[in-house]
Amino acid sequence: MKHLILFCVLSYKLFAQTLNYEQIKKYVSKIDSLKQHHQLKSYTNSVMSFCGGGVKGYYDHHQLVYINSTYSAELGYSSRIVYLKDSVPYKIIYREHFAEWDKHLKKYPNSNDQDIEKRMTYTDTVYTIILSKNTVVTKLSNHKVISHIINQELLKHLLECVQVMRLEIEKEKNGQKDQ
């Protein structure tokens, strides 16, 4: 039931986008400028998020406008950057950088632990998703565009995680005194 409610909320949020592509670009530039000039107030989630790992939210006045998260493991990580306006996500940059174990084990079936870090190859995939009336997706691998299509399950997961991280940051903000 919880997932159904969350999906309904996310569907509404996704289809209730009011900014067009150009407006989103301008808004993202404004938020990047404010962040670069240290004009946003930040809150860090004090516990690791299931969705985002280490999560930090940035506020312009009392509105959450930017989320940065990194989920790290020994041989890889994923990161998410989210731009929000009025709690609605408009741009998501999602990066996967994981060890390619299958390739490694095929190529080096008898390698020992000392060889792994030297020989391991990694995925390096970046999805940039603009959530306007017409969703725009750019999928890069090794800095080359490989697709403009996103797996709908990945998009659903990212949108669910945005809402979870947003709520975690709001809870942290409301529980903290001014920094």
N, C-alpha and C positions, 0 to 999 in steps of 0.2 A: 504494500500500500504506500509506504514511504517513497519508494522509487517511482510509483505512478504519479504521485503528487509532484515530486521533483521534476519528472519528465514534463508534466503539464505546465509547470512554472517555466521551465527552460524553453519549451516550445513557444509559449507566449512571449518570453523575453526575446527569443531569436527572431520571431516574426514581427515583433513590435519595434523593429529598428526604425529610427526616424532620421538618421543621418545618411546622406548619400556618400559615395566613395570619396569625392573631393572634400566634403566636410569632415570626414573621418581623418583624411590626411592632414588637414589643417589642425584639427583637434589634437592628434598625436604629436604634431610638431610643437604645439603649445605646451603640452604636458612634458615632452622631452626637454624643452627650454626651462620650464619651471623646475624640473628635477635637476638639471645641470647647474642651475643657479641656486640650488639648495632652498627653494621656496616652497617645497612640499614637506609636510610633517610626516614622519614615518613611524610605523609600529611594527615590531617583529613578533611573530607568533612564538610564545615561550615554549611550546612543545612541537615536536615534529608532526607535520600534517601527513595523513595517509595519502592525500592527493598530491601534495606539492613538496613534501620534505620540509626544508627550511623556507618559511614564507615571510615576506615583508610587504606591507601595504603602505601606500603613500596617499596622503590626503591633501586636497586643495580646499582650504577652509574646512568644512565638515563633510566633504564628499570624497569617498574613496575613488581615486582616478587611475591608480596604477598598482599592479601586483607583480612582484618578482619572486619566483620560487625556484629552488634547485633541489632535486632528489638525487643524492649521490650514493654510489656503491663503490666497491673496491676497484672494479675495472670498467667504470662508466658512470654516466649521469643523464638525467633529463632535466630540462629547464622550461619554465613557462614565463612569459611576460604578457601581461594582460592590461589593456587600456579600457577603462570603464567610464561611462557617463551616466549619472542617475541610476547606478547599480546595474546598468546594461553593458555587457561586454561588446566592444566594437572592433577590437583588434587583438589577436592572440598570436604570439610567436612561440612556437613549441619546437624544442630541439631534443633530439635523441642522439646520444653518443655512447654506444654500448660495444662491449667486446663481441667479436664474431667468433664464438666458440666453435661452431660447426666447421667453419673454414679452417680454423687453427688445428682442430683435431684431425681433419682429413689430411692436411699438409704435414703435420708433425705428430703422428700418432704416438710416438715414444718420447715426446719431450718431457722434461722434468720441470718442476716449479720455477727454477732459476731462469729457464728460457722463455717463460710465458710473456713477461713484460717486454722483452726485447723483440719478440716475433709477433705478438698479437696485433691483429688489425681491428679497426673499429668502424662502426657505422657513424656517419655524421650527416644526419638528416634534419633539415630545418623546414618547418611548415609555417608560412605566414598566412594568416586567415583574416580577411576583412569581412566583418559581419554587417554588410549593408543590405539594402533590399535584395540585391543580387550578390550572394556570397562570392568573394574572390579568394582563390587559394593559389599559393605558389609553393611548390615542394622542391627544395634544393638538396642536392647531395654533392658534397665536395665543391660547393660554390657554383654548381651547374643546375639549371632548371631541368627537372626530370618529369614534372607533371603539374597540372592545374586541377587535379582531381584529388579529393580527400576521401578516405574511407569513412563512411557515415558513422560507424561504431566509434572510431577515434574521435570524430567531431563531437558526438554525444558524450563520450567520456570527458573530453576537454571542457565542454560546457558544464557538465556536472561538477567537475573539479573546480572550475571558476567559482561556482556558487558556494561550494564547501569552503574554499579558501577565503572567499569574501566574508562568509559568516564567522570563520575563525578569527580573521583580522578584526572584524567589528566587535566580537566578544573581547578580544585582547584590548582594543582601544577603550571600550567601555569599562574594563576592569582596571585600567592603568590610570595613574595620576599623570598630569602633564610632565613631559620629559624636560 
